Every structure is written in structure tokens, then in C-alpha cells.
Amino acid sequence: MSAAGGVVVRHISDLAFMGFAEVLRNLPAIMRNISFCKEDIESFSPDVLVLIDYPGFNLRIAKWARRQGFKVVYYISPQIWAWKESRIRQIKRDVDKMLVIFPFEEEYYHKWNFKADYVGHPLVPVIEDYIHKNSFIEQRNTIALLPGSRKQEIRAKLPVMLKATVNFPEHTFYVAKAPTIEEKFYNSFLAGYGKVGLRSDTYSLLMESQAALVTSGTATLETALFNVPEVVCYKTGNISYAIGKRLVKLKFICIVNLIMNREVVKELIQYDLTPENISIELNKIIFDKEIRNRILADYGTLRNVLSHQGNASENAAKEIIQMIS
């Protein structure tokens, strides 16, 4: 947002808490930031308030904003189709327009008699443009490790990923560094792994990668749009996992698999995320041509689904401007 000319008054890294227990521990900081956000909105007095993702925080703001008389647009829907479906009542009460980035979400909201507009996925044109401008980058014997953007998820997954790297001596591994995390944090994990480097240019890394180990989340979709066969890795604290398993009712946790409604890429979740299992699945997507070709064909279908509506950001902007006028 800052690169596009927006003024960032509080960075998302100040609120990057993940998991039930972690949120509870940081509740005072979250409440202080909610108060700060309300004061800043009142001071600016916008024609329309655009809330982007981050439902635990933004739905509180939406409730307050509606009472203050602000028009509310929500861009990138809360994943109520995964858990906390009861939030639909609050959304219908507090949100004027919902803009969604996955095609199945439009139908989901229709089921609840609430209109949502599918605008396409904003990552598609961004990645297509990057690939076009950097087509000179060649694929090498490189494996990308994307352990996440928060310290707690990196601590949970990166050590397991690293243990698997020793089984692939002919490949070079690079860890994708999150922009908000200092390099010295990663160095403590990489000590002893001479063939594993650190890279801050994630997109360039994916361009040259033969395969990837990716934490669940948006990174799985980015990896797919770069045509890199991947293994999806998920692990969190045991308490958070036990609670989440009872609340989340989905066949898959990977966005790629959710959109396609079938297993396109392998998911290794919690206790299945071991160096042995990672090695088995990574070996398949590196060396088995049939599996690689099947994944790449599915990626092509996925890309067509997500780009059907054209440029998502432009579509969203038009919807917001139309609402103001």
C-alpha cells in the first residue's frame, strides 16, 4: 500500500498473531490497536471504509463503522466457509458490499441470501506480469523453502523442512526470507546446513525452482501460479491445532486444493509433517514426470478459473468507486 502512495499509520506486523493461544496472550495489544484504528477513521472521515481480509480485527471495526454511519466495503472475505460460519449474521448487518476473490465464495454467500461479487484474484496479474518481465530466469536444481511470514510458524516448520534437505544432495535449497523478519533470526536455524541459503527475492526464487515446500496460506497459491510443484506444510502449537481441528470443517487446508475441490498438491499436516514424509513427497514431485505433469496441468486450470473476471484489483476499484458515486 505504501508503494502505491498510501499512508501506513500502523503496520500489519504489529498484529501478526497466529493461533488461539497466541491471540489470547496478545489480546491487550490487539485491543489498543482497535481503539487506535477507530480514532484514525473518525479523524479521516472517509466516504467509504474498505476493509481488507483480517476478520478478527476488521469485523469489529465494521460493526463500529456501521454505527457511525460509514459505508463499509469488505474486500477478501473472511473464511466463514471454513469456520465461524455464524459470522454471516454480522456481515449481513455491518457490511454494505462484499468483494470476494475465490469463485466458490460468491455461491456460498448466495446460499445465505447475501450478494457477494467475485472480482477475480489479485495475484494473477501481478505474477503474470512478473513472469513476463523476468522470463530470462532459468530453472535450476533449486528447491524453495517457504516456511511462512511469522516467527512462530517459521519456528514450527523450518526445522522440519531443513532436516529433509540432507536427503537431496544434488539440489540446492533456499529459504524465502519474510520482509518483516531480520536475517539473524533465520541464521540460528540454518547453522549446520551448508547447502541451504537465504533469499529475500521470493518471486525470483520461485522462477528458478524445480519444486517447493510451502506453508499453508497465500504462498501455496503464489507457488502454483509460478508453475512450481509443491508440498504443503502445516504445523502449529498442539493446543491451537486441537482446537482448530474441532472448529474447522474442510476437506483441505491448501487454497489450491480448495479452489479445485480435490487434491492437486499433497498436504502434510501437524503430525504428518515429518522429515521422512517430506522427503517421500518431495522425491515424487521432483523425479516423477507423470506426477509433475499432472500438477502443472491442474495449475493451468486453476489459473484460468482465477483470471476469468480479468484484473481483480481494477474490478474491485470500480465496485468501490461506483458505491461512492
C-alpha positions, 0 to 999 in steps of 0.5 A: 500500500505504501508503494502505491502512495498510501499512508501506513499509520500502523503496520500489519506486523504489529498484529501478526498473531497466529493461533488461539493461544497466541491471540489470547496472550496478545489480546491487550495489544490487539485491543489498543490497536482497535481503539487506535484504528477507530480514532484514525477513521473518525479523524479521516472521515472517509466516504467509504471504509474498505476493509481488507481480509483480517476478520478478527480485527476488521469485523469489529471495526465494521460493526463500529463503522456501521454505527457511525454511519460509514459505508463499509466495503469488505474486500477478501472475505473472511473464511466463514466457509471454513469456520465461524460460519455464524459470522454471516449474521454480522456481515449481513448487518455491518457490511454494505458490499462484499468483494470476494476473490475465490469463485466458490465464495460468491455461491456460498454467500448466495446460499445465505441470501447475501450478494457477494461479487467475485472480482477475480484474484489479485495475484494473477496479474501481478505474477503474470506480469512478473513472469513476463518481465523476468522470463530470462530466469532459468530453472535450476536444481533449486528447491524453495523453502517457504516456511511462512511470514511469522516467527512462530510458524517459521519456528514450527516448520523450518526445522522440519523442512531443513532436516529433509534437505540432507536427503537431496544432495544434488539440489540446492535449497533456499529459504524465502526470507519474510520482509518483516523478519531480520536475517539473524533470526533465520541464521540460528536455524540454518547453522549446520546446513551448508547447502541451504541459503537465504533469499529475500527475492521470493518471486525470483526464487520461485522462477528458478525452482524445480519444486517447493515446500510451502506453508499453508496460506497465500504462498501455496497459491503464489507457488502454483501460479509460478508453475512450481510443484509443491508440498504443503506444510502445516504445523502449529502449537498442539493446543491451537491445532486441537482446537482448530481441528474441532472448529474447522470443517474442510476437506483441505487446508491448501487454497489450491486444493480448495479452489479445485475441490480435490487434491492437486498438491499433497498436504502434510499436516501437524503430525504428518509433517515429518522429515521422512514424509517430506522427503517421500513427497518431495522425491515424487514431485521432483523425479516423477514426470507423470506426477509433475505433469499432472500438477502443472496441468491442474495449475493451468486450470486453476489459473484460468478459473482465477483470471476469468473476471480479468484484473481483480484489483481494477474490478474491485476499484470500480465496485468501490468507486461506483458505491461512492458515486 
